[in-house]
Amino acid sequence: MRNEGIGLDGFERLTDRQAMHALFECCSSSIWARRVLVGKPFESRESLLDRADRVLAELPEAEIDAALDGHPRIGGKVDNASSEREQAGVAGAQASVLDALADGNRAYEEKFGYVYLVCASGKSADELLAILTDRLDNDPETERRVMRSELAKINRLRLERLLGADGSKAPATQEVSA
């Protein structure tokens, strides 16, 4: 994120176009970004984060699918800075674990029809594989709720990184997501 750690005041100073772009970097749903942006000006960091959560909870399923398009597979090719940072915990994993993740990703997508999404800050590739394996036992309705919850966590982490700690630069964290 180019606007990382800008604080709430910095976010409020962005033009609508700049703010829209910053929000879209947090979540690949243009509808989510537009609906969050409508809440400007925000009286506090928490009001921005709460609005983002509420907007996500109200998105139709088709738009959730659009949001998932911004998330590469765990252990797969990463094509954006946020995902690269978030998948740092997978870097250096054993080939056997990466192969198992690739197999699990395929099985997950065949069963549920969308990418395996997990917010796993600080978790290893082995832990992510275990979570994936467990979630493959979910029924489609349960898994859809879990995935939405994970997406909300990822969006919140990305928004917090955008805002930074009390308006200062965001602390370095290790996050892993699909």
N, C-alpha and C positions, 0 to 999 in steps of 0.2 A: 504494500500500500504506500503510495507516494505521500499521502497526507497523514501518515502515522504520527500519533502523539500530539495532535493539534489542539486538543482540549475542546470543551464545549464552546468557548468563545470563538475559537478558530473555526469550528464547524459552522457556527452561526454566521460568520463573516464570509463563508463560501457563497458564491453565486448559486442559484438553484441548479444550474447545469453542473457545476463542480460538486455540489453536495449529492446530486443524483449519481454522478460517476462514483464518488466515494462510497455511497450506499450500495451501488451495484457491485462494487468490489467486495463488499461484505456478503452479499447474497445475490445470486444470478437470476433474480426475479425482478423484472422492471416494474411490475405492479407493486411488489413489496416496497421497492425503493421509492416509487412515487407516493404511495400511501404513507410511508414513514415521513417523507419530506413535507407532506401537507401539514404535519404537526408543528413545523417551525413557526415561531421561535420556541425553543424548549426552555423551560424554567430551570431545569437541572439535568445532570447526566442521567439520573434515574428515570426522569420522565421520558427521555429519548429511548433508553433501554426498554422501559415498560411499553412504550408505543410500538417499538420494533417487535416485541413479543406478542402483543395483541394483534398487530397486523398479520404476523405470520400465522397465528392461530386461526384467523378468519379467511386465509387464502383458500381458494378452491383447489381441489386435487390437481387439476391440470397445471396450475401455477406452481404448485409444490414440485411437480415434475420438471418445470422449467428451472426452478432453483437448483435442482439436483444436477442439471447440466453443467454447473460450475464446479463440480466436485469429481476429480479423477478417482479411479480405483485406488484403494489402499495398496501400496507397493507397485503401482503402475506408473506410467509416464505422467509426469507432472508438468503442466503448462502455464502455471501462474505463480507469482511470488508468494501469495498467501498459502496456497496448497504446498508449495515447496517447503516453506517453513514448518507447516503443520505436519508434514510427512517426514520430518527430520528423524523421528524416532524409528523409522523403518530402514533408514539408510544404514548399510553395514550389516543387515540381517543375513543370516545364513541362507544359502540358495534353497535349501529344503523348505525353509519357512516361507520364503518368497514364492516358491512353487505352490505350496499349500494355500497361501493367500490367493494366488491367481486362480487355483482350482475352486476355492471357496467363493471367490467373487463371481465366477461363472455360475456355480450352483445357486448362489443367492439371486443373481439376475434372472436365471431361468425360473426360479420359484416365484419371485416377487415382481419381476419386470422392471426393476430399477437398480441403480448402483447401491452397494452396501455403504451406508453412511454412519460414521461414528465420530463422536467428539471424544478424543482419548488423550488429552493433554498429559504428556509424560509417560504414556504407556509404550511398552516395547512391541515389536512385531509379533512376538509370541503371545502377548496379552491380547492384541488385536485379533489374532487368529482364533484364540479361545472365545472371545466375544462373538466373532462371526459364526463360529461353530454352534454356539449356544443359540444365537438368534435364528439360525436355520430351522430350529424346532418350533418357532413361532408360527401361528396361523397368520394369514395375510392381514386381517384387521388389526391384530395385536402389533404386528411388525410395522404397519403403517403408522400407528400411534408412536411406537418407539422411534422410528425414523424421524417423524416430525419433531419429537422431543430433542433428538440429537441435532437436527438442523437448527433448532432454536438456540441450543448451547453454542454451536459453532458461530452463528450470527452474533450472539452476545459477545463471545470472545473477540471476534473481529471488530465489533463496534468498540469494545473496551480498548483494543489496540489502537484503533483510529483516534479515540479520545485521549488515550494515555492516562497516566496516573495523576489525578488532580490537575489536569491541564499540562502536565509535563510529558516528556517522552515516555512511551509505554515501556514497562520493564520487559526484558527478554524472557520469553517463556517458550517452552517446547510444547507444541500442540501437534496432534496427528488427527487428520480427518480424511474422509474419502472425498 
